[in-house]
Amino acid sequence: MEKHTGLKLNPTYAYARIYKTGDILHRHKDRFSCEISTTMNLGGDDWPIFIEGKKNVGLPDDKKGITVTSNNKGSKVTLKPGDMLVYKGNLLEHWREPFVGQDCAQVFLHYNDVNSEFGNAEENMFDGRPHLGLPPYFKGMKLNS
């Protein structure tokens, strides 16, 4: 991933999911742990992702604690099995329309730029868990060796 992005990266977290008919991914921006995001199609029916390429769209409204979204059309990206999209999840609004297929398997890999302007990538390594692959309730815990 470092070769493709030209950045020095720390892994934050990864997960896989199988989507079913009617699933939806609402317009949003991600938290700092998804500064560099990837989605890879593992197979199933096509389910395009939309990316709004303008960074100033969907900025958080800190006073209200919400994220303001836009109605911009965005760019439609259809991934075939084995294709991966790399994007800045915390800067670019992204979404998927309601899924009309039967199933679609995706894997998501997330990273922080070691030189990020948004937070401390070293402290955020593995999303605050002892290592990759642990559920969120392990955040801040130390495992015995």
N, C-alpha and C positions, 0 to 999 in steps of 0.2 A: 504494500500500500504506500509505503514511503517513496518507492521508486515512481509510482504513478502520480502521486500528489506533489512530489518535490519537497515534502515537509518531514521533519522529525516528529514521529507520532508516538503517543502512549495509548495502548488499548484501554477502553473503558468497559464496554460490555458487548455481548453478542447474544442473539436469540433467534429461534426459528419459529415459524407459525404457519399453520395451514388455514387458509381463509375459506369460508363456505358461502353459498348463495345468500345475497342480501347484506353481507358485511360491508362496512363503509369505513373509510379513513377520513375524518373531517379535516378541513383546512387547519393547519397549525404550524408552529415553529417548535423546535425541540429545545430541551434544556442543554446546558453546557456539555454534558456527557456525550452529546450527539453533535459536537462541533463539526467533525468530519463523519458523515454518515454514508452507509452503503446499503443498498437493497439488491439482493441477488435472487433471480427467479430460479427455483429448483425444479419447477414443472407444474403441470396442470393447465387450466384455461388462462388465456390472456387476461390481465387486469392492469391496465395502464396506470401509471402514476403521473400526476401533474405537478410541475415545479413553476413557481413564480420567480422569475430571474431577478427581480428588483429587490435589493436589500432593504429598502426603506418601506416596504409593504409588510403589514402585519406586525408592526412594532408593539411591544408590550405597553400597556397603559398602567404604569406603576401605581398611580393614585387609586385606581379601581381594582388592581390585582387581576386584570384580565388581559388577554391578547386581542387586539383589534385586527380583524381579518379584512380582506378585500374581496371584491367580486371580479378581480382580474381573471382573464381566461387561463393564463399560464401556458406552459409548453407541455404537450402530451408526450410521454415516453412509454413505449411498449417494449417490455423486455421479453426475449425468448429464453427458454431454459439455458442456463449457463451465463446469461448476460448479467452484468452488474452495473448499477448506476452509483456514482460517487458524487456527493453534493454536500454543501454546508447546511446541515440540518437546523442549526441554531440561527442562521441568517435568512434562509430561503423558505418561504411558505410552501408547503407541499400537502397533497391530498390525493385521494382516490374516490371516484364516483362509486355508487352502490354496485357491488359485484353481481353480475348476472350469470356467471359460469357456475360450474359445480364445485370445483375446488382449485386452489392456487397455493403452492408452497413457496415461501420466501424465507431467506435467511438475512439477518441484519447484523452488520458489524459496525461498531462505533469507536471513534478515536478522538483524542484531543491533540492539538498542535502543541508541542513542548514549549513553543514561544508564543502561546496564545495571549491575546489582549483581553480575553473574556474571563479568565480565571486561572487558578493554579493547576496546571496539568499534572504535575508531580503528585500533588495531594489527591487528585481525582483519579489516579491510575486504578484500573479495575472498578471504577465507579465507587470507590471507598470500601471495597471488599478485599479479603486477603488474597484472592486470585480470581481469574475468570471462571465462569460456570456456576457461581453460587447465586442463590436467590437474594432479593433485596434485604431480607432480615439479617443477613450477615454483615451489612454495612457497619463499619467501625469495630467489628470483632477481630480478634487475633486467634488464629488456630494454633494449637500445640503441635510442635514438630514431632 
